[in-house]
Amino acid sequence: MKTWLALGLLTLSAASAAQTHDGAGLAAPRIDVRSWPRMSPADFGCFMEKTLGHRDTRFNCALKGYRNRGDICKTPDAYYEGPEFPDHLATKVHPQATHVALHWEHGNLQALSITLNGTWSEAQVRQAFRLPRAAAAKLSIAEQKAHAWPQNIMDTDVQYPAQGQTEVTLTAFDHMGAADVGCGEGG
């Protein structure tokens, strides 16, 4: 009896962790973030300044002729340079957003992740953000060929980083780090 009760509680606990919101569903974002992947830091900084009223000290509308000169092996800080997204602006992107993480590489936004309050089903997130029904690997060839993806997005993902949080990630291209190009290896 104790084993059955313990097993039942474990099952109930796992089910409650995966519980999703009922009712009206997840609201759509206030800003269409699907255009962000592959943006340059200068363009994104100007976007934040014009759209969100936030002026980054370096990456803003006054920056002209930006070109990323970073080298993954020699100047990795420059290779990964780009503006950060202030947490106090997250709700301007989505009413449930608490954090927006931007990942920059060689002068382009490689990926972005938006953390939402609440546990939302993958279907609710994908519908609200107008994303394909699943990650790229789970789409049929016909779905992939039917222009299911914006050209600037390689893949999307929905994760649950902590209880009561949902994270949606849009990836523009594969991450390329120092280990991927063999920095420091003798030759």
Z-matrix of the N, CA and C atoms (Angstrom, degrees):
N
C 1 1.456
C 2 1.529 1 111.00
N 3 1.375 2 116.65 1 -44.57
C 4 1.463 3 119.74 2 -179.80
C 5 1.528 4 110.53 3 -63.27
N 6 1.340 5 116.97 4 -39.62
C 7 1.462 6 120.77 5 179.64
C 8 1.521 7 110.09 6 -63.36
N 9 1.329 8 116.29 7 -44.09
C 10 1.460 9 120.63 8 179.77
C 11 1.523 10 110.83 9 -62.64
N 12 1.339 11 117.39 10 -42.47
C 13 1.444 12 122.51 11 -179.80
C 14 1.533 13 110.54 12 -65.41
N 15 1.340 14 116.46 13 -43.79
C 16 1.470 15 120.53 14 178.73
C 17 1.523 16 110.44 15 -63.18
N 18 1.330 17 116.91 16 -42.64
C 19 1.459 18 121.48 17 178.96
C 20 1.521 19 110.29 18 -63.60
N 21 1.323 20 116.82 19 -40.32
C 22 1.460 21 121.15 20 178.01
C 23 1.520 22 112.06 21 -64.06
N 24 1.340 23 116.74 22 -40.99
C 25 1.464 24 120.54 23 177.71
C 26 1.520 25 111.72 24 -66.18
N 27 1.330 26 117.68 25 -39.71
C 28 1.463 27 121.18 26 176.42
C 29 1.524 28 110.99 27 -62.00
N 30 1.312 29 116.35 28 -43.56
C 31 1.457 30 120.74 29 179.10
C 32 1.523 31 110.41 30 -64.16
N 33 1.327 32 117.12 31 -43.17
C 34 1.450 33 121.53 32 178.88
C 35 1.526 34 110.66 33 -63.97
N 36 1.340 35 117.13 34 -41.23
C 37 1.461 36 121.16 35 179.30
C 38 1.522 37 110.89 36 -63.21
N 39 1.327 38 118.23 37 -43.86
C 40 1.469 39 121.55 38 178.80
C 41 1.520 40 110.43 39 -64.73
N 42 1.322 41 117.39 40 -39.14
C 43 1.460 42 120.56 41 -179.98
C 44 1.521 43 110.80 42 -66.96
N 45 1.346 44 117.40 43 -38.62
C 46 1.462 45 118.64 44 -178.92
C 47 1.517 46 111.35 45 -70.22
N 48 1.340 47 117.49 46 -30.26
C 49 1.466 48 119.91 47 177.46
C 50 1.521 49 110.83 48 -66.51
N 51 1.317 50 117.29 49 -29.72
C 52 1.460 51 121.76 50 -178.96
C 53 1.528 52 112.31 51 -94.84
N 54 1.332 53 116.63 52 1.90
C 55 1.453 54 120.36 53 -178.92
C 56 1.513 55 111.35 54 -60.40
N 57 1.301 56 115.79 55 144.50
C 58 1.461 57 119.99 56 179.26
C 59 1.518 58 109.46 57 -119.64
N 60 1.330 59 114.16 58 165.00
C 61 1.465 60 120.44 59 178.36
C 62 1.520 61 110.05 60 -69.86
N 63 1.301 62 114.79 61 140.93
C 64 1.463 63 120.72 62 174.82
C 65 1.520 64 108.82 63 -100.39
N 66 1.287 65 116.58 64 -179.98
C 67 1.457 66 120.10 65 173.63
C 68 1.511 67 112.38 66 93.01
N 69 1.300 68 115.22 67 -136.98
C 70 1.456 69 121.92 68 -170.96
C 71 1.523 70 113.32 69 -66.61
N 72 1.307 71 118.94 70 -17.98
C 73 1.459 72 120.50 71 -178.80
C 74 1.512 73 111.36 72 91.68
N 75 1.277 74 115.17 73 -176.82
C 76 1.454 75 122.37 74 -177.78
C 77 1.526 76 109.72 75 -82.26
N 78 1.319 77 116.11 76 133.35
C 79 1.468 78 121.09 77 178.68
C 80 1.524 79 110.09 78 -67.87
N 81 1.297 80 115.62 79 155.23
C 82 1.469 81 120.82 80 175.54
C 83 1.525 82 108.70 81 -72.80
N 84 1.333 83 117.11 82 153.75
C 85 1.462 84 119.24 83 176.03
C 86 1.526 85 110.87 84 -63.09
N 87 1.312 86 115.80 85 154.01
C 88 1.463 87 121.15 86 177.11
C 89 1.521 88 110.95 87 -78.55
N 90 1.335 89 115.63 88 -21.50
C 91 1.464 90 123.16 89 178.86
C 92 1.520 91 107.84 90 -128.91
N 93 1.316 92 117.40 91 135.36
C 94 1.459 93 121.07 92 178.27
C 95 1.532 94 109.05 93 -77.26
N 96 1.318 95 115.80 94 100.43
C 97 1.463 96 121.45 95 -176.46
C 98 1.529 97 113.02 96 -78.13
N 99 1.318 98 117.12 97 -6.96
C 100 1.466 99 119.45 98 -178.59
C 101 1.522 100 112.72 99 -64.86
N 102 1.320 101 118.02 100 -18.19
C 103 1.467 102 120.41 101 178.67
C 104 1.528 103 112.34 102 -85.71
N 105 1.312 104 118.58 103 -10.12
C 106 1.458 105 121.45 104 -175.67
C 107 1.528 106 115.05 105 -70.92
N 108 1.348 107 119.82 106 -44.40
C 109 1.468 108 118.82 107 -176.79
C 110 1.529 109 111.98 108 -53.62
N 111 1.314 110 115.36 109 137.84
C 112 1.468 111 126.55 110 -179.28
C 113 1.532 112 113.65 111 79.00
N 114 1.336 113 118.50 112 -0.96
C 115 1.466 114 119.60 113 176.62
C 116 1.521 115 109.01 114 -64.90
N 117 1.323 116 116.10 115 151.15
C 118 1.463 117 120.24 116 174.50
C 119 1.529 118 108.26 117 -79.59
N 120 1.332 119 117.63 118 156.34
C 121 1.462 120 119.76 119 177.08
C 122 1.533 121 112.61 120 -58.16
N 123 1.326 122 117.05 121 -37.77
C 124 1.466 123 120.50 122 179.68
C 125 1.528 124 110.88 123 -65.69
N 126 1.320 125 117.04 124 -46.01
C 127 1.471 126 120.43 125 178.81
C 128 1.526 127 111.39 126 -63.80
N 129 1.345 128 116.30 127 -41.22
C 130 1.457 129 119.58 128 -179.83
C 131 1.523 130 110.57 129 -67.78
N 132 1.318 131 117.37 130 -40.40
C 133 1.459 132 120.85 131 177.51
C 134 1.515 133 111.60 132 -60.83
N 135 1.324 134 117.13 133 -41.62
C 136 1.458 135 121.03 134 177.76
C 137 1.534 136 110.49 135 -66.97
N 138 1.326 137 116.81 136 -39.15
C 139 1.463 138 121.26 137 175.58
C 140 1.530 139 110.17 138 -58.26
N 141 1.352 140 116.80 139 -47.03
C 142 1.473 141 119.58 140 -179.92
C 143 1.523 142 110.71 141 -61.76
N 144 1.324 143 116.24 142 -38.97
C 145 1.460 144 120.38 143 -179.23
C 146 1.534 145 110.96 144 -65.52
N 147 1.326 146 116.40 145 -48.09
C 148 1.469 147 120.44 146 -176.72
C 149 1.522 148 113.37 147 -74.74
N 150 1.329 149 117.30 148 -40.27
C 151 1.461 150 121.22 149 -173.17
C 152 1.519 151 113.58 150 -90.34
N 153 1.335 152 116.33 151 -38.52
C 154 1.456 153 120.23 152 -173.36
C 155 1.530 154 113.77 153 -108.83
N 156 1.327 155 116.36 154 -5.05
C 157 1.458 156 119.66 155 179.79
C 158 1.512 157 114.01 156 72.46
N 159 1.328 158 117.83 157 19.32
C 160 1.468 159 121.95 158 179.28
C 161 1.525 160 109.29 159 -111.60
N 162 1.321 161 116.53 160 122.54
C 163 1.462 162 121.51 161 179.97
C 164 1.527 163 109.30 162 -104.93
N 165 1.316 164 117.00 163 110.37
C 166 1.456 165 122.15 164 173.89
C 167 1.529 166 108.17 165 -67.90
N 168 1.325 167 117.52 166 144.83
C 169 1.463 168 120.22 167 -176.19
C 170 1.521 169 113.01 168 -63.57
N 171 1.313 170 118.24 169 -30.84
C 172 1.471 171 120.96 170 179.57
C 173 1.524 172 112.52 171 -110.35
N 174 1.311 173 116.25 172 -50.75
C 175 1.464 174 121.11 173 -174.51
C 176 1.527 175 109.05 174 -91.24
N 177 1.329 176 115.43 175 91.51
C 178 1.458 177 121.23 176 -177.99
C 179 1.527 178 108.70 177 -145.51
N 180 1.305 179 116.93 178 -177.32
C 181 1.468 180 121.32 179 -174.85
C 182 1.530 181 113.45 180 -65.14
N 183 1.325 182 117.79 181 -19.25
C 184 1.468 183 120.53 182 179.88
C 185 1.534 184 112.09 183 -79.55
N 186 1.322 185 117.61 184 -16.32
C 187 1.470 186 121.28 185 -178.97
C 188 1.523 187 109.31 186 -74.18
N 189 1.305 188 116.13 187 118.86
C 190 1.469 189 121.46 188 -178.73
C 191 1.527 190 109.64 189 -118.84
N 192 1.306 191 116.61 190 144.28
C 193 1.452 192 122.27 191 175.12
C 194 1.524 193 114.24 192 67.68
N 195 1.332 194 117.78 193 30.02
C 196 1.464 195 120.31 194 -179.32
C 197 1.526 196 110.83 195 -63.83
N 198 1.294 197 115.08 196 135.63
C 199 1.463 198 121.82 197 173.53
C 200 1.519 199 106.76 198 -143.36
N 201 1.302 200 117.25 199 125.73
C 202 1.451 201 120.62 200 179.50
C 203 1.520 202 109.29 201 -72.58
N 204 1.314 203 116.50 202 122.83
C 205 1.465 204 122.19 203 -178.60
C 206 1.522 205 111.53 204 -109.58
N 207 1.311 206 115.91 205 14.26
C 208 1.460 207 119.93 206 -179.41
C 209 1.513 208 112.44 207 -70.65
N 210 1.308 209 114.75 208 149.64
C 211 1.468 210 123.09 209 175.82
C 212 1.520 211 106.41 210 -125.37
N 213 1.311 212 117.17 211 124.79
C 214 1.459 213 121.13 212 -174.63
C 215 1.526 214 111.85 213 -57.18
N 216 1.333 215 117.44 214 -31.33
C 217 1.462 216 120.34 215 -178.94
C 218 1.528 217 113.24 216 -88.77
N 219 1.318 218 117.48 217 -36.39
C 220 1.471 219 120.72 218 -172.86
C 221 1.528 220 113.75 219 -100.59
N 222 1.312 221 117.85 220 -37.67
C 223 1.474 222 121.64 221 -178.17
C 224 1.535 223 110.12 222 -136.11
N 225 1.332 224 116.32 223 68.28
C 226 1.472 225 118.98 224 -175.58
C 227 1.529 226 113.81 225 -63.10
N 228 1.325 227 118.79 226 -31.07
C 229 1.470 228 119.32 227 178.34
C 230 1.526 229 110.60 228 -60.50
N 231 1.335 230 116.09 229 -42.90
C 232 1.469 231 120.13 230 178.29
C 233 1.530 232 110.49 231 -69.05
N 234 1.329 233 117.21 232 -35.63
C 235 1.464 234 122.05 233 179.63
C 236 1.530 235 110.84 234 -59.44
N 237 1.342 236 116.75 235 -37.01
C 238 1.468 237 122.31 236 -177.06
C 239 1.533 238 113.23 237 -100.24
N 240 1.338 239 118.87 238 14.87
C 241 1.461 240 120.07 239 -174.76
C 242 1.525 241 112.25 240 -73.88
N 243 1.330 242 113.31 241 147.51
C 244 1.457 243 121.69 242 177.12
C 245 1.517 244 109.23 243 168.08
N 246 1.316 245 117.66 244 165.10
C 247 1.467 246 119.78 245 -178.57
C 248 1.529 247 112.05 246 -70.14
N 249 1.320 248 114.37 247 153.64
C 250 1.464 249 120.46 248 171.65
C 251 1.519 250 107.54 249 -96.82
N 252 1.319 251 115.42 250 158.29
C 253 1.461 252 120.31 251 179.82
C 254 1.526 253 108.34 252 -101.35
N 255 1.333 254 118.73 253 115.51
C 256 1.470 255 121.01 254 -178.74
C 257 1.537 256 111.49 255 -64.05
N 258 1.329 257 115.96 256 134.24
C 259 1.467 258 120.52 257 -179.11
C 260 1.525 259 112.54 258 -58.56
N 261 1.340 260 117.91 259 -32.94
C 262 1.460 261 118.98 260 -177.32
C 263 1.534 262 112.21 261 -67.66
N 264 1.330 263 116.99 262 -11.84
C 265 1.472 264 120.35 263 177.51
C 266 1.532 265 112.93 264 -97.11
N 267 1.324 266 117.36 265 -4.74
C 268 1.468 267 120.49 266 -174.88
C 269 1.521 268 112.93 267 -56.16
N 270 1.320 269 118.02 268 -40.15
C 271 1.472 270 119.45 269 -178.58
C 272 1.519 271 112.57 270 -69.48
N 273 1.336 272 117.69 271 -14.77
C 274 1.466 273 119.46 272 173.92
C 275 1.523 274 110.70 273 -72.76
N 276 1.329 275 116.24 274 -21.86
C 277 1.466 276 121.46 275 176.68
C 278 1.519 277 110.17 276 -83.44
N 279 1.330 278 116.13 277 -46.41
C 280 1.462 279 122.03 278 -179.28
C 281 1.525 280 108.03 279 -151.98
N 282 1.344 281 118.20 280 139.95
C 283 1.468 282 119.80 281 -177.41
C 284 1.528 283 114.25 282 -60.22
N 285 1.327 284 118.47 283 -25.09
C 286 1.467 285 122.14 284 -179.63
C 287 1.532 286 112.44 285 -96.55
N 288 1.316 287 118.73 286 -3.02
C 289 1.469 288 121.70 287 -174.11
C 290 1.529 289 111.67 288 -73.47
N 291 1.336 290 115.05 289 137.97
C 292 1.461 291 121.54 290 176.25
C 293 1.527 292 111.83 291 -117.03
N 294 1.327 293 116.83 292 -20.14
C 295 1.461 294 120.56 293 -176.33
C 296 1.530 295 108.81 294 -156.60
N 297 1.325 296 115.42 295 139.94
C 298 1.465 297 121.87 296 173.56
C 299 1.525 298 106.60 297 -126.21
N 300 1.324 299 116.76 298 117.87
C 301 1.466 300 121.97 299 179.30
C 302 1.530 301 108.83 300 -103.20
N 303 1.325 302 115.80 301 131.58
C 304 1.463 303 122.24 302 178.55
C 305 1.525 304 108.46 303 -113.66
N 306 1.324 305 116.81 304 133.92
C 307 1.468 306 122.18 305 -179.74
C 308 1.524 307 107.81 306 -119.65
N 309 1.329 308 115.01 307 112.76
C 310 1.466 309 121.67 308 -175.49
C 311 1.515 310 110.26 309 -102.24
N 312 1.344 311 115.89 310 143.30
C 313 1.461 312 121.73 311 173.65
C 314 1.516 313 108.94 312 -148.19
N 315 1.311 314 115.54 313 134.69
C 316 1.475 315 126.14 314 177.03
C 317 1.529 316 114.55 315 38.48
N 318 1.337 317 115.59 316 41.47
C 319 1.458 318 120.17 317 174.45
C 320 1.514 319 115.92 318 88.13
N 321 1.331 320 117.02 319 17.57
C 322 1.465 321 120.84 320 177.77
C 323 1.524 322 110.18 321 -143.29
N 324 1.330 323 115.90 322 153.58
C 325 1.465 324 120.82 323 174.68
C 326 1.523 325 107.82 324 -76.45
N 327 1.326 326 116.10 325 107.35
C 328 1.462 327 122.80 326 -176.97
C 329 1.530 328 110.59 327 -74.23
N 330 1.327 329 116.85 328 -40.81
C 331 1.465 330 120.85 329 -179.47
C 332 1.521 331 109.39 330 -160.22
N 333 1.326 332 115.19 331 158.15
C 334 1.452 333 121.34 332 173.18
C 335 1.509 334 108.73 333 -139.02
N 336 1.315 335 115.23 334 145.37
C 337 1.463 336 121.55 335 178.36
C 338 1.517 337 108.76 336 -129.33
N 339 1.317 338 115.88 337 136.52
C 340 1.458 339 121.93 338 179.41
C 341 1.521 340 107.48 339 -119.63
N 342 1.329 341 116.33 340 121.78
C 343 1.458 342 121.78 341 178.42
C 344 1.522 343 108.25 342 -94.51
N 345 1.325 344 115.27 343 127.57
C 346 1.464 345 122.44 344 -178.40
C 347 1.521 346 110.27 345 -111.68
N 348 1.326 347 116.63 346 143.38
C 349 1.460 348 121.02 347 169.93
C 350 1.511 349 107.87 348 -70.19
N 351 1.309 350 116.96 349 137.34
C 352 1.452 351 121.58 350 177.52
C 353 1.514 352 111.85 351 99.52
N 354 1.309 353 114.35 352 157.29
C 355 1.456 354 120.91 353 177.02
C 356 1.519 355 107.12 354 -103.49
N 357 1.312 356 115.25 355 110.28
C 358 1.459 357 122.20 356 -176.72
C 359 1.518 358 108.53 357 -112.68
N 360 1.313 359 116.87 358 143.06
C 361 1.464 360 119.69 359 179.60
C 362 1.529 361 109.37 360 -67.00
N 363 1.310 362 115.38 361 155.87
C 364 1.462 363 119.77 362 178.54
C 365 1.528 364 110.52 363 -58.35
N 366 1.330 365 116.82 364 -40.24
C 367 1.469 366 120.45 365 179.68
C 368 1.531 367 111.01 366 -62.22
N 369 1.342 368 117.64 367 -41.24
C 370 1.466 369 120.69 368 178.85
C 371 1.521 370 110.92 369 -63.97
N 372 1.325 371 117.27 370 -42.86
C 373 1.465 372 121.45 371 -179.00
C 374 1.519 373 109.89 372 -64.83
N 375 1.326 374 116.20 373 -47.33
C 376 1.465 375 120.22 374 -178.05
C 377 1.533 376 111.35 375 -63.98
N 378 1.311 377 116.78 376 -37.73
C 379 1.465 378 119.52 377 177.93
C 380 1.525 379 110.60 378 -67.97
N 381 1.326 380 117.69 379 -46.42
C 382 1.467 381 121.18 380 -177.75
C 383 1.527 382 111.68 381 -62.53
N 384 1.342 383 117.30 382 -40.83
C 385 1.456 384 121.18 383 -177.81
C 386 1.539 385 112.92 384 -90.40
N 387 1.328 386 116.24 385 3.48
C 388 1.472 387 122.91 386 179.53
C 389 1.534 388 111.11 387 54.95
N 390 1.327 389 114.15 388 54.21
C 391 1.456 390 121.93 389 179.29
C 392 1.523 391 109.50 390 -109.63
N 393 1.330 392 117.51 391 159.43
C 394 1.468 393 119.84 392 175.22
C 395 1.526 394 110.85 393 -55.10
N 396 1.297 395 116.20 394 159.64
C 397 1.461 396 121.26 395 -172.52
C 398 1.515 397 114.68 396 -64.13
N 399 1.326 398 117.97 397 -16.58
C 400 1.466 399 121.27 398 -177.50
C 401 1.518 400 109.98 399 -157.21
N 402 1.322 401 115.65 400 173.09
C 403 1.462 402 121.36 401 174.30
C 404 1.524 403 108.49 402 -61.71
N 405 1.319 404 117.34 403 157.98
C 406 1.464 405 122.42 404 -174.59
C 407 1.524 406 112.67 405 -54.46
N 408 1.322 407 117.62 406 -41.11
C 409 1.464 408 121.19 407 -177.79
C 410 1.530 409 112.14 408 -65.44
N 411 1.317 410 117.42 409 -20.84
C 412 1.465 411 121.26 410 -178.32
C 413 1.521 412 113.25 411 -95.61
N 414 1.329 413 117.75 412 -4.26
C 415 1.463 414 121.07 413 179.36
C 416 1.523 415 110.06 414 -86.58
N 417 1.308 416 115.85 415 145.36
C 418 1.464 417 120.03 416 176.49
C 419 1.534 418 109.07 417 -71.73
N 420 1.310 419 115.49 418 162.36
C 421 1.467 420 120.75 419 177.27
C 422 1.534 421 109.69 420 -58.88
N 423 1.325 422 116.48 421 -40.77
C 424 1.471 423 120.76 422 179.37
C 425 1.525 424 110.62 423 -61.45
N 426 1.343 425 117.46 424 -42.10
C 427 1.463 426 120.69 425 178.90
C 428 1.526 427 110.87 426 -65.71
N 429 1.319 428 116.34 427 -40.27
C 430 1.461 429 120.08 428 178.94
C 431 1.525 430 110.70 429 -64.57
N 432 1.324 431 116.88 430 -39.73
C 433 1.468 432 121.34 431 -179.35
C 434 1.521 433 112.42 432 -74.84
N 435 1.327 434 117.52 433 -19.21
C 436 1.467 435 121.66 434 -178.23
C 437 1.537 436 111.17 435 -83.68
N 438 1.319 437 116.22 436 23.20
C 439 1.464 438 121.65 437 177.73
C 440 1.519 439 111.43 438 58.54
N 441 1.344 440 115.86 439 45.39
C 442 1.456 441 120.77 440 179.53
C 443 1.521 442 111.80 441 -71.71
N 444 1.320 443 118.48 442 -15.17
C 445 1.457 444 122.65 443 -176.64
C 446 1.520 445 110.64 444 -117.43
N 447 1.317 446 116.47 445 138.82
C 448 1.465 447 117.67 446 167.14
C 449 1.533 448 107.65 447 -62.82
N 450 1.305 449 118.85 448 148.70
C 451 1.462 450 121.60 449 -175.24
C 452 1.522 451 113.82 450 -62.32
N 453 1.326 452 118.11 451 -24.94
C 454 1.456 453 120.70 452 -178.23
C 455 1.528 454 113.40 453 -86.65
N 456 1.332 455 117.92 454 -0.83
C 457 1.465 456 121.31 455 -177.91
C 458 1.527 457 109.62 456 -117.80
N 459 1.326 458 114.98 457 126.96
C 460 1.458 459 121.53 458 178.34
C 461 1.532 460 111.26 459 -88.38
N 462 1.334 461 115.83 460 -37.40
C 463 1.458 462 119.22 461 -175.64
C 464 1.525 463 110.12 462 -160.35
N 465 1.327 464 115.91 463 165.11
C 466 1.460 465 122.98 464 175.56
C 467 1.516 466 108.02 465 -137.07
N 468 1.330 467 115.34 466 159.08
C 469 1.456 468 119.60 467 -179.19
C 470 1.522 469 108.95 468 -151.64
N 471 1.321 470 115.93 469 149.79
C 472 1.452 471 122.48 470 174.26
C 473 1.522 472 106.70 471 -126.12
N 474 1.336 473 115.94 472 124.75
C 475 1.457 474 122.30 473 -178.20
C 476 1.522 475 109.71 474 -130.08
N 477 1.339 476 115.05 475 169.62
C 478 1.459 477 122.42 476 178.80
C 479 1.534 478 107.76 477 -127.19
N 480 1.357 479 117.36 478 85.72
C 481 1.469 480 121.39 479 -172.62
C 482 1.525 481 114.29 480 -68.08
N 483 1.309 482 117.81 481 -27.53
C 484 1.467 483 122.40 482 178.86
C 485 1.519 484 107.75 483 -153.71
N 486 1.322 485 115.39 484 162.02
C 487 1.462 486 118.68 485 179.09
C 488 1.522 487 109.26 486 -60.39
N 489 1.320 488 115.40 487 131.07
C 490 1.456 489 120.69 488 179.07
C 491 1.519 490 114.16 489 82.25
N 492 1.348 491 116.68 490 14.75
C 493 1.462 492 121.02 491 178.05
C 494 1.522 493 110.31 492 -132.26
N 495 1.315 494 114.57 493 145.73
C 496 1.460 495 122.09 494 174.51
C 497 1.521 496 106.96 495 -128.59
N 498 1.325 497 116.25 496 138.25
C 499 1.465 498 120.24 497 -179.97
C 500 1.515 499 109.85 498 -125.14
N 501 1.317 500 116.01 499 128.07
C 502 1.462 501 121.90 500 176.58
C 503 1.527 502 107.64 501 -109.80
N 504 1.335 503 116.13 502 131.47
C 505 1.458 504 121.66 503 -177.99
C 506 1.516 505 109.50 504 -122.78
N 507 1.330 506 115.88 505 134.05
C 508 1.458 507 122.91 506 173.81
C 509 1.525 508 106.45 507 -114.37
N 510 1.325 509 116.64 508 125.29
C 511 1.459 510 122.08 509 -177.43
C 512 1.522 511 109.02 510 -113.22
N 513 1.331 512 115.30 511 127.69
C 514 1.463 513 120.92 512 179.93
C 515 1.528 514 111.54 513 -86.77
N 516 1.334 515 115.93 514 -40.68
C 517 1.465 516 121.22 515 -179.35
C 518 1.516 517 108.52 516 -158.17
N 519 1.337 518 116.09 517 161.43
C 520 1.460 519 121.06 518 -179.82
C 521 1.519 520 111.32 519 -61.57
N 522 1.318 521 115.51 520 141.65
C 523 1.464 522 122.00 521 175.28
C 524 1.529 523 109.07 522 -64.41
N 525 1.336 524 115.75 523 136.78
C 526 1.453 525 120.99 524 177.68
C 527 1.517 526 107.33 525 -125.90
N 528 1.321 527 116.44 526 105.72
C 529 1.454 528 121.22 527 -178.55
C 530 1.516 529 111.96 528 -106.56
N 531 1.329 530 115.15 529 -179.19
C 532 1.471 531 121.88 530 -177.82
C 533 1.522 532 111.83 531 -57.82
N 534 1.310 533 117.81 532 -40.45
C 535 1.466 534 120.80 533 179.82
C 536 1.530 535 111.84 534 -65.17
N 537 1.323 536 116.60 535 -30.36
C 538 1.471 537 120.68 536 -179.14
C 539 1.523 538 112.82 537 -70.22
N 540 1.321 539 117.20 538 -28.50
C 541 1.463 540 120.27 539 -178.96
C 542 1.519 541 113.09 540 -105.14
N 543 1.333 542 117.58 541 1.13
C 544 1.464 543 121.14 542 174.88
C 545 1.517 544 114.84 543 77.03
N 546 1.316 545 118.17 544 34.82
C 547 1.470 546 120.12 545 178.17
C 548 1.514 547 110.29 546 -61.47
N 549 1.316 548 116.27 547 136.68
C 550 1.454 549 121.15 548 176.06
C 551 1.508 550 115.64 549 82.80
N 552 1.317 551 117.32 550 -5.01
C 553 1.459 552 119.70 551 179.23
C 554 1.521 553 109.71 552 -79.45
N 555 1.304 554 116.23 553 139.09
C 556 1.467 555 120.29 554 177.49
C 557 1.513 556 110.09 555 -68.69
N 558 1.302 557 117.31 556 154.29
C 559 1.448 558 116.50 557 -176.99
C 560 1.420 559 110.78 558 -150.98
